[in-house]
Amino acid sequence: MRASLKIMTVVLMALVFVLSLVALLNFFKFQSSLQSLTERRLSVITADVRESLEAGLSLGLSLKHFENAPAILERARALDEGIAALYVFAADGRILHSTDRASAGKLVDRDWMSAQREAHQGLWHYRTSGLLVLGHRLDSSFAAGVGGLALVYPTDALLARVNLMRGDLMAAAALTLLGFSTLAAAPAILASRHLERIFAGIARTLVDSRDTGDGGATPLTPPLLLASRRFNDCVARTHAEIDAVEQALRGRPGGSAPADRPHGGMQADRSAPARPAWEAAP
C-alpha cells in the first residue's frame, strides 16, 4: 500500500470521527433545547390559565360552579395545536372541567396527584413514554390546594421533529465529509510523494555496501548494527597496531616489555619507583 493511500485513510478516519462527534453533540443539544423550549412555552400557558382560575376563586366562586372555566381552557388549548387536553380537577382528583367533555366526573391519574402533592411552589410535571403532563396547584384567598390544573401534551410531534433534525444532520455531515475529502486529496498526495522520496533516500543511505560471499550487497542493515561493526573494526585495528609496536620494542637490545604489563602496554609498571636523574650512573 502506498504512503499516499495510508495518509488519505488516516485523514478520512479522523474526519469521520470528528464529524460524527460534532453531529452527535448537536443532535443531543437540539433535542434537549427543543424539549426545554416546549416545556417553557407550556408552562406559560398553564400559568396564564391558573391566574385566570385563581382570580375567580379569590372572588368567592366555587371551582365546581366556575362557568367561565371551559372557555378559559379552550382559549388556552388554541394557543398550541399540540396540546391534547386541559383538565381542572378538585382536591380529591375528580375532573370538574376539561376540553375533553367525555372525561368530566372521572378521576385523574394517581401519579398526577402524587406529583402535585410533592411539587414545590405548586408547579409540577409528569412524564411518561410519549406523554408530557404539566400542572399547577390551584389556591384561593381562603384556602390552599382547592384543586389542580393539568395540561396534557403528546411528545410524538417532538420526536418527529427530532428525527427530522437527525436526518438533516446526517446529510450535512456526509456532504461535509465529501467536500473535505476532495479538498484534502491533492495536498495529501503531494505530501506523501515527498515523504516517499525522503524515506527512499534514508533507505539507500542505510544500505550496507560491503560485499557478501556471492559478490552482492547485503540487505538493509539497522544503523545501530552498522555503528557497532565499525566500532569493533576500529578496536581490532588499534589492538593490532599496539601488538606491532610491542613486537618492535622486544626486538631492540634491552627493550623487553614487562611480563605483568596488561595487553597493549597502556599502563606503566608501578612495582618499582622511578630513580631520580641525579642518581643515575654517569
N, C-alpha and C positions, 0 to 999 in steps of 0.2 A: 504493500500500500504506500503510495507516495505521501510525502510530507504535507503537500497541499491538501490532500483529502483528509488527512488526520486533523490538520488545523481547522478545516471547514467543519468537520464533525464536532470538534470541541466547541467551536464558536456557536454552532446551531444548538447543541445541547445546553450551553449556558443561556442562550437566548430563550429557548423553550422554557427553561426553569424560571427565569426572571419574569417572562410574560405570564406564565401560569400562576406564579405567586401574586403578581400585581392584579390579574383578573380575579383570583380568589378573594383577595383582600377587598377589592372594590365591590364584589358581589355581596359579601357579608356586610360591608358598610352600607350598601344600598338597602339591603333587607332590614337591617336594624333602624336605619334612618326612616324608611317608609313606615315601619311599624310604630316608631315613636311619633312621627307626624300624625299618623292616623289616630293614635290614642289621644294626642293633644287636641285634635280637632273634635273628636267625640266628647272629650272632657269639657270643652267649651259649650257644646250643645247641652249636655246634661246639667252643667252649672246654670245655664240660662233657664232651663225648664224648672230646676229646683228653686231658683229665685222667684219664678212666677207662682209656683205652688205654695211656697212658704209665705209669700206676701198675702195670699188669700187665707192661709191658716192663721196668720197673725191677726187677721181681722175677725177671727172667731168662727170662720167657716169650717165645717166638718169635711174631712178628706173624702168621706164616702159620698157626700152630697155636693161635692165641688163640681158644679155644672160646666164650668169652662175647662176642666181638666182634659177631656177628649180633644177639644180644639187646640189646646196647647201642645199636646202630644203629636197631633197630626202636622201642625206647623213645624215642629222640630224634626219630624221624620222627613219632611220635604226638603230640608237643608242638605241632606246627603242621601242619594238614592241607594246607597249600600246598606243603610240601616234596615234590619229585618223587622224589628218591633220595639215599642217602648211600653213599659209597664209601670203602673203605680199601684202599690200594694200596701196593705195595712200592717200593723205591728206584728200580727200573727202570721203574716205571709200570704194572706188571701188577696187575690188580684181585685182591685176596685175599678181601675180604668186602664184601658190598653188600646193600642192601634189594631190589635187583633181581637175583634169583638167576641170570637168564639172562646177565648181564654178567660173571660170575665167570670169571677166566682171561684176559679181554681187556685190552688196553692202553688207558689213559686218553688223552685228547686231549693232543697235544704242547704246546698252549698252556697247559694246566694245569701241566705240568712246568716250562715256562719261567717261568710266574708264581710257582711255588714256589721256584725257584732264585733269582729276583730279589727275593723277599719279604724284608722286614725283620722280625726277631723271629719269623719263622715263619708269620705270618698273611698270607694273600693272598686276592685275589678276582679274578674274571674275568667280564666282562660281554659279552654278545652281544645281538643283537636278540631280545627275548622270553625271555632266559635269564640268570639270575644264578647264579654259582658262587662259593661261599665255601669256603676250605680252610685247612688248617694243617699245617705240617710236624710229623712225629712223631719225637721223640727219646727215647732211653733213657738210663739212667745209665751205659751202657757205650759208646754211640756216638750221634752226631747224624745226623739225616737218614736213619733206617732205613726210613722210609715217609712216607705222607701221608694226609690225610683231606680229602674233598671233599663238599660239600653242594650239591645242585642245586635251584634254586628258580625255577620259571617266573614271569615277570612279567606274565602275562596277567591274573591277578587284580588286580594293582596297577593296570594300565591300565584295567580295568573300573571300579575304584573312582574313579580319576582322572576318567574320562569321566562317571561319575555325579555327581561333585562339580562338574564343569564345567556340566552341565545345571542343577544346583541354583543355581549362581552366576548363570547367565543368567536364570533365573526370578526370583531375588531382585533382580537389577538392573532387570529390567523392571517389577516391582512397585514398586520404589523410585522409578523414573522416573515412573510413573503417579501415585504419591502426591504427589511433589514438584511435578509439573506442575499437579495440581489445586490444591495449596496456593498455588502461585506465580501462578496465573492472575489472581485478583482483585487482589492488590497491583500486578501489572504493568499491568493495565488502568487502575487509578486513577492510577498514576504517569504513564502515557502520556497520559492526558487532561490532567493538569496541565501536562505538558511541551508539549502541543499548544497550550494556551491561552497559555503563555509565548512560544512561537515565533510565534504569530499576533500577539501584541501587539508583538513586536520587528519583525515584518514591516510592520505598519501604521505604526510609528514611522519606519522607514527609507524609506517611500514618498515620493518627491519630489512635493510638492504643486503645483509650478509647472505652469501650463497649457501644453499643447503647441499646435501650429498648428491642430489641429482642435478646440480648446477642451477637450480631455480632459486627464487627469492622466498624467504619464509613468509608465512601469512602474517596478518596484523598482530603485533605484539603489544601488550599493555605498556604504557610509559614507565611504570614503576619497575617492571621486569627489565626493560632496557637499561634504566639507570643502574640497577643492581648489577647487571652483567658488566657494564662499563666500569663500575667501581671495583669489582673483582679483578678485572683485567689490569687496572692501574696498580692494585695491590700486588698482584703477581709479578708485574714488571719491576716494581720497586724492590721486592724481595730478591729478584734475580740480579739486579744491579748491586745490591748490598753484598750478596754472596760473591759476586765477581770481585768487588773491592777487597773482601776478606781473603780471597784466594791470592790476590796480588800482594797483599801485605804479608801473607805467610811465605811467599816466595822470596822476600828480601831477607838479608842476613840479620838475625836478632829481631825479626819482626813478626813473631808468632802472636796470635790473639789469645787472650786468657781463656782457660778451659771453662770457667764459670760465667763467661760473658754470655748474655742472652742472645738469641738468634738475631742477626743483623748488626750486632755491635753497637746498638743505640744507647746503652747505659754503661758508664765508666766503672772500672773496678775500684771499689771503695774499701778493700780489705787492708791495704797499706797506705798510710798518708803520704802525700807527695812531699819530696825533700825540697827545702828552700834552695834558691840559686846559689847562695854563698857557701853552702855545704857541699856543693858538687865538687867532684875531683877536678884538679887542674888538667 
